[in-house]
């Protein structure tokens, strides 16, 4: 398959790994990814998914940084 199709297929495998730990932290996936960007965390989805699956404490720390970077709701 072409690269674009392959990338979207593989990306679909990463998202559940990232998404699995977020409800416990009170974040949705889009909120988390926005917070990651605002916090300046330069990890791609593949690395985030790997950390989420194998390094729970490290992923919780990343989630905390992302959550802190989000603007507070009024």
N, C-alpha and C positions, 0 to 999 in steps of 0.2 A: 504494500500500500504506500501511497505517497506520504511524505514526511508529516504534512499537516494532519492527516487522518491518524497516523500513528501517534503523534504527540497528544492529540485529544483523547485517544483511547487510553494511553498510559496515564494521562492527567486524571482521567476518571478513576483510576486505581488509587491515586494519591489522596484524593479528596476525602474519602471515608476515613482514612487514617488520621487526617487532621481534624475532621469534624467530630470524631468520636469523643474527644475529651472536652469539647467546648461547652456543651449544655451545663455540665457541672460547674463551670466557671462563670456561667451567666452570660455567655457571648454566643452570637450566631457566627457562622462562617464569614459572611461579608463584613461584619463588625471586626472580627479578628484580623482579617486580611488588611482592612483599612488601618487598624491600630498598628499592625506590623509595619506598614509603610510609613505611618506617622512617626513611629519610634525609631525609624532608620535601621531596622533589622534587615540585613541584606541576605536572607536565606530564601532559596526558592522552595516551591511547594514539595518537590521531591525530598529535599533535606528536612523540611518541617515534618513531613509524613514519617520519615525514618525516625526522627527524634521522638515524635508522638508515640510511635509503636515500641521503641526500645529504651527510651530515656524519659520516663514519666516525670521525674522531678525537674529535669531541664526544660521539658515542654511546659510544665506549670510555670516556671520562671519566665519563659518567653510570653506565655499568655498574660501573666501579670504585667510585664512591660508593655505589651500591646494594649491592655485594658487601661493602664495608667496614661497612655498617650492619647487615648480617645477624649474628645471634648465632652465635658460633663453635660448631661441633659438639664435643661432649665426647669 
